[in-house]
Amino acid sequence: MPESRQYRVSLESIISFICLNISNFKCVTVTGSHVLVSSAGPLTVEDVDLLKNENAAAHKTSMYRMKELVIRRGAPFQMKITFNRPVTPQDMFQVQFRIGESFTLQQGATLLLRVTPAPDAVVGKYLVVVGVALANGLQYTPDSLRLPLYVLFNAFHPDDVVYLQNQSDAHMYVMKDNGVIYVGDYPQYSSKPWNYGQFEAGVLDACIYIMDKSELPIADRGDVVKVCRMASAMINSHDDQGVLVGNWSDDFSLGSPPTLAPVSFAQCWVYAGVLNTFLRCLGLASRVITNFFSAHDNNGNLRTDLVFTADMQPDSRNTRDSIWYQTRHNTR
């Protein structure tokens, strides 16, 4: 029976082991130690298994309703590679983790690799590709064996900058997929139940599509500040054809559910709810808060100027500033 051994491979994000660096395409490579082609016959890959059930349980991603593996950066995961024959010390192989728009010594025929993405790794959808050295160069796995791998921020890992020391907060603000949003005027406010739905089918791919549409460089997608600033801009359709079209009138007749186009319509609590879905889906701890008595300075003088008539009635005609409620997301 072929022997299976386990090896730990440290995956450095972007800085080390980069085999490609062409605009929006990056590749991180882990390579076997020998460069001679084996005399035991060509080595070919028969199967690649990302061990979805085991890894998803360890990474707290089992709730994502998708067939592909989702992991959190900074934490190790395991994968199996099955070859057509036992691997010899003369064999050379590569495991590539590719991310972009286009898409170890051992014995035995099955390898069990332990891979640890860096805690600052790029967040997004990778493609796992195995390459084997043959006499005429590297032969890569066919499309049927090139497996997608989703990497998220990790609020549960102390080496990730998004880590929350209070792990009960991390579970609440990353894993909880529903809540309430407060609207109205104080003290006559009310609550709306809200389904964030960050684990629903298609939501993670939609979040990655938003990042792609924003043209945020791949190299910046591991930076939580840049990702949050991009998301804040892209959830609003103004200027950049983002997700939601704002409408504070009483006419919602043009509202429609389009595909791959801004959705009409939204107000502050809708923006906050959708942005909260985006952030939690990518592994960031966030929550929706409502602030009553929010002052709007419309002329930039850093004051809230309220104009009244001689009989102390509000003069709405000459008042440009206002005080009302706002609902916003809050990244923990």
N, C-alpha and C positions, 0 to 999 in steps of 0.2 A: 504493500500500500504506500503510495507516495507520502513523503514526509512534508508536513506543513510547519513552517516556522514563522514567528512574528518579529517584525522589525519596526523600530520607531524612526520615522522620517520627519525631520523638522522642515516645515514649509515656510520660507521667508517670503513675505509679501513684497513684490515689485523690485526690491533692492537687490536681492541675490537670486541666482539661478534663472535669470530672465533669458529666454531663448528668442523671444520676439519683442520688439518695442516699436510698433508701426502705428502711429496715430491712435486709433481707437481699438487696437488689438494688443493684448498682452498675454504672455504665456509663462507659467512657472513650471520648471522641470525638475524632476527627481530622477537621477540616473544611476544604473547599476555600476559597479566598480571596475568591471573588466571591459576591455575594448577588443579582444580577439573574438572572431566568429568561431563558434564551436564546431568541432568535427563530427558531432553527433547528429548532424542533419539540421535543416532549417528549423528554427524555433518560431512557432506561430501562436497567436493568442486565440483560444477557443471561447473564453467567457470572461466577462468582467462583472463583478457583483459588488455593489456599494452597500450591501447589508442594510437595507433601508429600515427594517423593523428595529434591529438592535441599535443602530445609530440614532434614529429618530427618538427612541425612548431616552437614550443617554443625553441628547441635546434638547430635550423638551420641545420637539417639533412634530410630535405625532398628530397634533390637532390640525395641521395643514392638510386640507383635502386635495391631495395631489399624489400622483404615483411616483414622482421624482423625490430624491432625498434632499432634505433641507437640514443644514447644520448651522451652528453658531461658531463664529471665529474664535480662536484661542483655545478651543477644546478639541481633543483628538477624536478622530473617527477611524474606523477600520474598513478595508476593502479587500476583496479577494480577486486574484488574477489566476485563471487556469490556462495552462499552456498545453500543447499537444504532446509534450514529453517532459521528463524531469529536467530542470534547469541545471546547467553545469557552470563551474567557475569561469569558463571562457565566454559564456553568453553575455550580451549586453542588451539592456532594455531601458526604456524611458517611460515614466508616467508624467504626462503633461496635464496641467490644469489651465485651460484656456478661458479667457474672458474677453468678450468684445461683441461687436455687432454680428459677426459671421456665425452667428450661431446663437548595496544591500546584498548581501550574499545570502544564498538560500539553497535548499535542496528540495526535490520533489516537483511535481507538475503544477501544484497549486500554491500560490504565495498569499500569505495574509499580511498585508501592510498596515501599519499604524501611522496615520498622517495627521499632523497638527498644523492647521492654518495659523499664521501669526495673528496675534490679538489686534493688529492694525491692518489686517488683510482687506483688500477691496471687497465690497459687498455687491452681490449680484449673482447672475447666472453663469456658471462655468460649464465647460465641456471637458470631460475626462477622456483623454486619449492615451493609449499605450503604443509605444513604438519599439520594435525589435530590430536589432542590427543584423542585416544579411550581407552577403558578399558584395551586393550592388548598392548598399546603403540602407537607410532605415525604412522599414515597412510599418505603416501605422494601421491600427485597427479600422475595420470598415465602419460605415455609418451605423450599422446595426449594433455595434459594440461601443459606440461613443455615447457615453451616458451624461445627461445633464446633472449638475450639482449646484444647489443654491446655497450661498453663504450669507449669513445675517450678522448684524451687530450682536454682541453678547453682553446683556446687562447682568448676567449671572457669573461672569468671569472677572476676577480682580485685576487682571492685566489689561482688560479692555477699558478705554477711557469712559465708556458709557456705563460702567459697572455701578450698581446701587448696593451700598453696604447693607442696607435694610432689605433682606431678600424677600420679606413678605410684601414690601412695596414693589419689588421687581415682578413678583408673580401677579400682583394686582394690576400693574400698569403696563405689563407686556402681554400677559396671558388672558386676561379677562376680555371677552369679546362682546360685552354689552354693558350698558350703563344708563344714566339719565343725564339730560341736558336741561339746564334751567333757563327759562325765558320769561319775558314780561317786565313789569315795572314794580319796583319795591314800594310797598310790601305786598302788592298783588301779583307776585310771580307764580309761575307754575313749572312743572317738570314734564319733560317729554322723554319717554323711553326710547333708547337708541341702540340699534344693533350695529356695532362697529364691523363685525364680520371679517376680521383680518385673516381668518383661516379658511374662508370659503374658496371654492374652486375658482381659479382665474385671477384672484385678487393679487397674489404675489407677482404674477406675470404682468398684471396691469401696473403695479408699482414700478417694476423694472422698465416697462414701456415709457412711463412718465420720465424716468431718469434719462432714457435714451432720447426722448423727444426734447428734453431740456438741453441736450448737448453738453451735459456735465462731463468733463473728461473722465475716462475710466480711472486714471490714477487718483482722482479726487473722491472717488466713491467709497473710500474707507474713512474719510474725514467727516465726522458727525456734524461739525459746524457747517461745512459746505453742503452736505446733503440736506440738512434742515432748512438752510436758506433757499436752496433750490426748490424744495418741496413747498415752502411757504409761497413762493412765486408761482409755481406751476399749478397749485390747487385753484388759484384765481386765473380766469381766462384772460384778464386784461393784459394786453401787450404781448403775451407769449402763447396764445392759443392753449391755455391750460384747461383744467377739468371743468370748472363751474363758472357760469355767467351770473353775475350779481344783478338783483332786481329788488329795489325797495319801493316800488310803486304798488298799486292795487291791480295791475293788469298782468296776468300770468298766461295770457292766451297763447303765446308762442312757445310755451314750455313743451319740450319733446325729449324722448329718450334716444339720442343719436348714437351712432357707433364711431369710435375713434374721432370724436369731435366734442367741443365744449358742450356741457349739459346745461340747459336752461330749466329752472332758475335756482338761485341760492341767496341766502342772507347769512348773517354772521354765524349763527349756530350750525348751519349746514356746512359752511367752510370748516368750522372747528371739528365737526364730527368726521368729515371726510379726511381731513389732515391727520386726525388722531388714528384713523384706520391705516393710513399710509405709514405712519411712524411705528405703530405697534407691529404691523406686518413685517417691517424690516428689522424688528428686534429691539427697537428703542422704547424705553419706558416713557410714557406720556399720558396726559389726562386732559379732559375738557373742563375749563373753569368759566364761570360767568361773573363778570364784574358789573355791578349796578352803579349808577351815577358816574358813568364814564364821560369825561369831558372831551369834546371835539373842538380843537383849535383850528378853525378854517382859514385864518388869515396869517398864521405864523408868528404872532406877537407873544407867544408863550403865556397868554392869558385866556380865560374864558369870559367873554364880554356878553352879558345878557342885557338887552335894552328893554326898558319899561316905559309906558306912557305916563302922562302926568297923574293919572289916577291909579298908578301902580299896577296896571295890567300888562302882561307880557306883550311886547311889540315884536311880533314874529316877522313883520315886514322888514324891519331894520336890524334884526338879530341874525348874524351869520353863524355864530357858534351855538353849540347845543350840548345838553347833558342827557345821556340815555344809557341803556345797558349794552354791553358787548359780551359776546361769547368767544373765547379764544382757547387754542390748545396750549398746554403747558408741558414742555419736555422736562422730565425729572433729571 
